[in-house]
C-alpha cells in the first residue's frame, strides 16, 4: 500500500491515490521519482504523487526552505515574499506555502492577487527579503504548475545554494510539514509594490518622456498576469493607442483560446495579429502567463506581419541600448551585456563592436542574474536568451516581459517617427554583424521511458560525436557536463569555466553552431541550430532567409533521430 494512502496525507489525497492505483501507468508516472529543481525551478503536472505538484510536494519544499533559512540566518527577522500567477490552484497553493513559512516563525509577504514573476523578483530586493517564491509553470500547458525560488539578490537559486536547499528538502519528511500558520506573521502586499515596480520599469526602459506617442500597439496577456502591469506602464509612458485582445484579457489557467500560452508559438499570437490587422497597428506584443517572456510581431518592408524569434528581439533591443549609451557617452569598458550558450552569437559581435564586455552563461536566466551579483564593479546594460526572455538594467534579476515590452515600444515608436521601423533596425543589425538565423527543435518524450530515451540520446552524442554534420566538419565539441572543449583539428582540449550542465555544443567549420540539452522544465530534448552568412544588400531579406532556412532544414535532417 502506498504511504500516501494513510496519514499524514488527508482523506481527499488518500482517495485520489486509491483511484489512481486503478491505472498502473499513471500511478507509476505519479510516483516513480521526486520532482526536482531544474532550469526554471520546479514544474510538474498537478495531481497526487511525488512526481506531481500538490500541497504536499510544495509543502515539503516550503518546510525544507524554511528550515534552511532558519539555519542560514540565525537571530534574523527572516522575510519571504510569495507571488502567484493565473494557473489553476496557484492562489490556493501560494496561501498554503505562506502558512507553512509563518508556522515556522518566518515573516511572509503574500501578494493579494496574481502578479508577474519579475515583480516578485523586484519585491524580494525592495523588501530586503531573504527569499522569494512564485507559483507558476510559465508557458507550460494548462495541466502544469510550478514553484520558482529566489535568493535575497532577487535571482533564482544557483549553486551552491540550490544544492543545499535541494538536499534540505529531500531530507524533510512529509510528516514534519507545519501547515497551521501564524496569521500575525502574514502580510498581504499589492499597490505599494506595484507602484514601486512600475516606477522602476519606467526608469529602466523609458527613453522618450513625451506624451501621445503615435505608435499603435496591440497587446495580449494570453490570459496571464501581465494584464496587472503592462497596460498601466504603457499608459504612464505616453502610449494611448493600445488595443487589448478582449478574448484573452481575463486571467484563466485553462488558457481556453490557445493550444499553448507560449508567445514563442505563432498560434498563441494569432488573435492579436488579427486584431492588429483590423486596427492598423504597428506592433503586436504577447506575454506568457507569468509575464517573464514576451513575443513581438512587426510589419516588414512590405507591410506584412513578421514574427520575430527570441534571438532577433534580443539583437534589436541590445543594439539599441548600446547605441543610446554610446551616443550619450555613457558606454565604457566596465559595461557588459550577456546571453546564453544556446543563443545567437550575434550578441558577442555587438559587444566587440561597441567595446564592452560580453559574458556567456548556461541556459536559464538565473545565470545572468548571478553575473550581475558576481560582478558588482561592472555595469549591466541588458541581456537575454533565445527563449524570448530579456532584462533591461539590474533592479529586477529575472527576465522581465514588462520592461522589455516597454523598451520594444520605445524602439518602434522612435523608428516610426524617424521614418524607419523595428524590422528595418533588425536589418541594420544583420548588415553590421552578419545575417544570423536560429531554429529550435524540441522532441517530447513523456514518462519514465521518455527520461531514459533523452538520457540515452545525450550519452550517444557525448560518447560518439559526429565528425561531420550535413557534410560540414565538426571543429569543436563543447561538453558542459564534463566541462571540456575539444578542438578536433588541433587535437587540443581546454577546460570550460562553467557550472556543470547537461549540454553539448558542436561548432562547425562554416560557423554553424548546434546545441543539445534536455529541458529543465518539460519532458523534452532540445536541439538548437544557428547558421549565418554575410548580409547581401542586393537580395531581399525574404530571399536571404530562405537560404538560411534551407541550411537549417538540412542540418535538422542530418542530426535529428
VEXMARZA-905826 format. One record per residue (C-alpha): x, y, z. Coordinates in steps of 0.1 Angstrom, whole numbers, padded with zeros to 4 digits, always signed. Layout:
<sites>
XYZ;...
</sites>
This chain:
<sites>
+0000+0000+0000;+0013+0035-0009;+0023+0056+0021;+0001+0083+0005;-0029+0062+0015;-0025+0069+0052;-0018+0099+0074;-0002+0125+0073;-0019+0127+0039;-0055+0139+0042;-0085+0118+0032;-0090+0135-0001;-0055+0127-0011;-0058+0091+0001;-0089+0087-0020;-0073+0101-0051;-0043+0078-0047;-0066+0048-0043;-0084+0058-0076;-0050+0063-0093;-0040+0028-0084;-0066+0016-0110;-0043+0029-0137;-0008+0014-0132;+0009+0035-0159;-0004+0068-0145;+0004+0056-0109;+0040+0048-0119;+0044+0083-0136;+0030+0100-0105;+0054+0082-0081;+0084+0069-0099;+0106+0099-0089;+0105+0131-0068;+0101+0165-0086;+0135+0183-0086;+0147+0218-0093;+0155+0223-0130;+0165+0252-0152;+0134+0273-0141;+0127+0259-0107;+0103+0230-0102;+0075+0223-0126;+0052+0194-0130;+0017+0182-0137;-0008+0189-0109;-0021+0158-0090;-0012+0134-0063;+0022+0118-0061;+0058+0126-0055;+0062+0135-0092;+0033+0159-0092;+0025+0194-0080;+0003+0193-0049;+0000+0207-0014;+0024+0180-0001;+0052+0183-0026;+0052+0221-0024;+0047+0218+0014;+0078+0197+0016;+0096+0224-0004;+0084+0252+0018;+0092+0233+0050;+0127+0225+0038;+0134+0260+0027;+0120+0274+0060;+0144+0252+0080;+0173+0262+0057;+0166+0299+0062;+0164+0295+0100;+0198+0278+0099;+0213+0302+0074;+0201+0334+0090;+0201+0329+0128;+0189+0358+0150;+0174+0375+0120;+0139+0388+0112;+0136+0365+0081;+0114+0376+0053;+0099+0356+0025;+0079+0371-0004;+0054+0349-0023;+0036+0356-0056;+0015+0335-0079;+0002+0336-0114;-0031+0326-0132;-0026+0289-0130;-0053+0266-0116;-0047+0261-0079;-0019+0288-0078;-0037+0310-0053;-0046+0281-0030;-0011+0266-0031;+0005+0300-0026;-0016+0305+0006;-0006+0271+0018;+0031+0278+0013;+0027+0312+0031;+0011+0295+0061;+0040+0270+0063;+0066+0298+0065;+0046+0316+0091;+0042+0284+0111;+0079+0282+0112;+0081+0318+0126;+0091+0334+0093;+0075+0368+0083;+0058+0362+0049;+0047+0388+0024;+0020+0375+0001;+0006+0393-0029;-0031+0397-0025;-0037+0388-0062;-0018+0374-0091;+0013+0393-0102;+0041+0390-0128;+0071+0369-0119;+0096+0399-0125;+0076+0419-0099;+0083+0391-0074;+0120+0394-0082;+0118+0431-0077;+0099+0428-0044;+0125+0405-0029;+0151+0432-0032;+0127+0461-0024;+0115+0445+0008;+0150+0432+0017;+0138+0397+0020;+0160+0366+0022;+0139+0345-0002;+0111+0348-0028;+0088+0322-0042;+0064+0324-0072;+0038+0297-0080;+0039+0294-0118;+0046+0270-0146;+0055+0298-0170;+0044+0289-0206;+0038+0251-0199;+0005+0235-0208;-0026+0240-0185;-0021+0208-0166;+0012+0221-0151;+0021+0243-0122;+0054+0250-0106;+0075+0267-0079;+0103+0291-0086;+0126+0300-0057;+0147+0332-0054;+0175+0342-0032;+0180+0375-0014;+0196+0390-0046;+0163+0386-0064;+0177+0359-0087;+0167+0323-0089;+0187+0298-0070;+0222+0289-0083;+0250+0266-0069;+0258+0260-0041;+0226+0274-0026;+0203+0254-0048;+0220+0221-0040;+0220+0229-0002;+0183+0237-0003;+0175+0207-0025;+0193+0184+0000;+0174+0200+0028;+0141+0194+0010;+0150+0158+0003;+0157+0152+0040;+0124+0168+0050;+0097+0141+0058;+0061+0148+0048;+0052+0143+0085;+0072+0173+0095;+0053+0199+0074;+0038+0226+0095;+0006+0235+0078;-0010+0256+0106;+0002+0292+0100;+0005+0322+0122;-0017+0350+0108;+0003+0376+0128;+0033+0369+0105;+0014+0371+0073;+0013+0404+0055;-0006+0410+0022;+0011+0433-0003;-0002+0449-0035;-0004+0486-0046;+0027+0498-0029;+0049+0472-0046;+0030+0477-0079;+0038+0514-0078;+0074+0509-0070;+0079+0482-0096;+0062+0502-0123;+0083+0532-0115;+0114+0511-0118;+0103+0498-0152;+0099+0533-0164;+0133+0543-0151;+0149+0514-0169;+0132+0513-0202;+0116+0547-0209;+0137+0569-0232;+0111+0593-0246;+0091+0611-0219;+0068+0627-0245;+0030+0621-0245;+0005+0610-0271;+0030+0588-0289;+0019+0577-0324;+0028+0540-0322;-0003+0518-0325;+0000+0487-0303;-0020+0455-0299;-0013+0436-0267;-0024+0402-0254;-0016+0388-0219;-0028+0354-0232;-0049+0350-0200;-0019+0358-0178;-0005+0382-0152;+0008+0410-0174;-0027+0425-0175;-0019+0437-0140;+0012+0457-0151;+0018+0463-0188;-0013+0484-0197;-0006+0506-0167;+0031+0510-0177;+0023+0518-0213;-0002+0544-0203;+0023+0561-0179;+0048+0560-0208;+0025+0580-0231;+0011+0552-0252;-0026+0558-0256;-0032+0538-0288;-0032+0504-0272;-0057+0478-0281;-0060+0447-0259;-0073+0413-0272;-0106+0411-0253;-0110+0373-0255;-0076+0369-0238;-0078+0397-0213;-0091+0378-0183;-0067+0355-0163;-0076+0319-0169;-0055+0289-0160;-0072+0268-0187;-0060+0292-0215;-0092+0285-0235;-0082+0304-0266;-0048+0289-0274;-0033+0255-0277;-0003+0267-0256;+0001+0300-0238;+0036+0304-0252;+0045+0336-0271;+0072+0315-0288;+0044+0298-0308;+0028+0317-0336;-0006+0302-0328;-0006+0319-0294;-0004+0353-0311;-0029+0347-0339;-0058+0366-0323;-0036+0395-0315;-0023+0397-0351;-0059+0395-0364;-0069+0425-0342;-0037+0444-0352;-0047+0440-0389;-0082+0453-0381;-0068+0483-0361;-0040+0491-0385;-0015+0486-0357;+0023+0488-0359;+0033+0463-0333;+0019+0432-0315;+0030+0422-0280;+0021+0389-0264;+0033+0377-0229;+0034+0343-0213;+0013+0335-0182;+0038+0348-0156;+0050+0377-0178;+0087+0369-0179;+0087+0360-0217;+0073+0381-0245;+0067+0378-0282;+0068+0405-0309;+0052+0407-0343;+0061+0437-0365;+0055+0449-0400;+0082+0441-0426;+0092+0463-0455;+0062+0450-0475;+0037+0458-0446;+0033+0421-0439;+0034+0407-0404;+0068+0393-0394;+0070+0371-0363;+0103+0378-0346;+0121+0350-0328;+0138+0355-0294;+0173+0360-0309;+0160+0387-0332;+0142+0405-0304;+0173+0403-0282;+0195+0416-0310;+0174+0448-0317;+0169+0456-0280;+0206+0451-0272;+0219+0471-0302;+0195+0500-0293;+0207+0501-0257;+0243+0501-0267;+0237+0528-0294;+0219+0550-0268;+0247+0547-0243;+0274+0553-0270;+0257+0585-0282;+0253+0597-0246;+0290+0589-0240;+0279+0566-0212;+0295+0534-0226;+0328+0522-0212;+0348+0491-0208;+0332+0482-0175;+0298+0479-0191;+0287+0444-0200;+0259+0426-0219;+0251+0389-0215;+0235+0360-0232;+0235+0321-0231;+0254+0294-0248;+0224+0283-0269;+0216+0319-0281;+0227+0338-0312;+0265+0345-0315;+0255+0380-0328;+0253+0394-0293;+0291+0387-0287;+0298+0405-0320;+0278+0436-0307;+0300+0437-0276;+0331+0436-0297;+0318+0464-0319;+0310+0487-0290;+0340+0478-0269;+0320+0465-0239;+0324+0432-0221;+0304+0401-0232;+0295+0374-0207;+0282+0340-0218;+0261+0318-0195;+0243+0285-0193;+0207+0283-0202;+0184+0299-0176;+0181+0335-0166;+0194+0327-0131;+0229+0326-0146;+0226+0361-0160;+0213+0373-0125;+0243+0356-0110;+0267+0375-0133;+0251+0408-0121;+0257+0397-0085;+0292+0383-0091;+0305+0414-0108;+0293+0444-0087;+0320+0466-0102;+0306+0462-0137;+0275+0478-0151;+0249+0455-0167;+0233+0471-0197;+0210+0444-0208;+0209+0407-0219;+0186+0379-0229;+0182+0344-0242;+0168+0328-0273;+0137+0317-0254;+0120+0351-0256;+0134+0365-0224;+0151+0398-0218;+0162+0421-0190;+0170+0458-0190;+0191+0471-0162;+0197+0453-0129;+0168+0462-0104;+0150+0430-0114;+0171+0398-0115;+0150+0377-0139;+0138+0381-0174;+0111+0408-0175;+0084+0410-0202;+0071+0443-0188;+0103+0464-0191;+0113+0446-0223;+0079+0452-0239;+0082+0489-0230;+0117+0491-0244;+0104+0474-0277;+0077+0501-0279;+0102+0529-0273;+0124+0515-0301;+0094+0510-0325;+0080+0544-0317;+0113+0562-0323;+0118+0544-0355;+0083+0553-0367;+0090+0589-0360;+0122+0587-0380;+0106+0571-0410;+0120+0536-0402;+0107+0505-0383;+0116+0479-0358;+0120+0455-0388;+0145+0478-0405;+0165+0481-0373;+0168+0443-0374;+0181+0445-0409;+0207+0471-0397;+0219+0445-0372;+0223+0420-0400;+0242+0445-0421;+0266+0453-0392;+0271+0418-0377;+0261+0393-0404;+0228+0376-0412;+0220+0350-0385;+0191+0326-0383;+0183+0302-0355;+0160+0273-0352;+0149+0252-0322;+0135+0217-0324;+0120+0202-0293;+0112+0164-0291;+0088+0155-0263;+0093+0121-0246;+0069+0117-0216;+0071+0094-0186;+0099+0072-0172;+0107+0058-0207;+0110+0093-0220;+0136+0102-0193;+0156+0071-0203;+0153+0080-0240;+0166+0115-0235;+0195+0104-0213;+0205+0078-0240;+0204+0104-0268;+0227+0127-0249;+0250+0099-0240;+0252+0087-0276;+0262+0122-0288;+0287+0126-0260;+0305+0092-0264;+0302+0090-0302;+0303+0126-0315;+0298+0131-0353;+0329+0141-0373;+0307+0158-0399;+0271+0171-0399;+0255+0176-0433;+0289+0172-0449;+0304+0200-0428;+0334+0193-0405;+0328+0195-0367;+0357+0216-0354;+0349+0219-0317;+0328+0199-0293;+0319+0217-0260;+0307+0193-0233;+0293+0213-0204;+0287+0182-0183;+0324+0173-0183;+0334+0210-0187;+0357+0203-0216;+0361+0219-0250;+0378+0197-0276;+0392+0210-0309;+0393+0181-0334;+0416+0199-0358;+0442+0209-0333;+0436+0178-0312;+0436+0201-0281;+0413+0200-0250;+0406+0230-0228;+0385+0234-0197;+0352+0253-0197;+0347+0278-0169;+0310+0270-0161;+0290+0251-0136;+0283+0215-0148;+0252+0212-0170;+0240+0185-0194;+0247+0205-0226;+0266+0196-0258;+0276+0221-0284;+0290+0213-0318;+0308+0241-0337;+0312+0235-0374;+0338+0248-0399;+0313+0272-0416;+0304+0290-0383;+0273+0268-0377;+0265+0261-0341;+0244+0231-0329;+0235+0227-0292;+0217+0198-0275;+0202+0197-0240;+0173+0182-0220;+0147+0207-0210;+0149+0216-0173;+0111+0221-0171;+0095+0197-0195;+0100+0161-0208;+0118+0173-0239;+0152+0171-0256;+0161+0203-0274;+0182+0209-0305;+0193+0244-0311;+0206+0254-0346;+0224+0286-0355;+0236+0295-0391;+0249+0327-0406;+0261+0343-0438;+0272+0377-0449;+0242+0401-0454;+0236+0407-0491;+0221+0441-0497;+0212+0431-0533;+0188+0404-0520;+0156+0409-0501;+0156+0395-0465;+0129+0370-0476;+0153+0356-0502;+0183+0355-0477;+0161+0340-0450;+0151+0312-0474;+0187+0303-0480;+0194+0302-0442;+0162+0282-0436;+0172+0257-0462;+0206+0253-0444;+0188+0249-0411;+0164+0222-0425;+0194+0203-0439;+0212+0203-0406;+0180+0192-0388;+0175+0163-0412;+0211+0153-0407;+0212+0152-0369;+0177+0146-0356;+0167+0110-0348;
</sites>
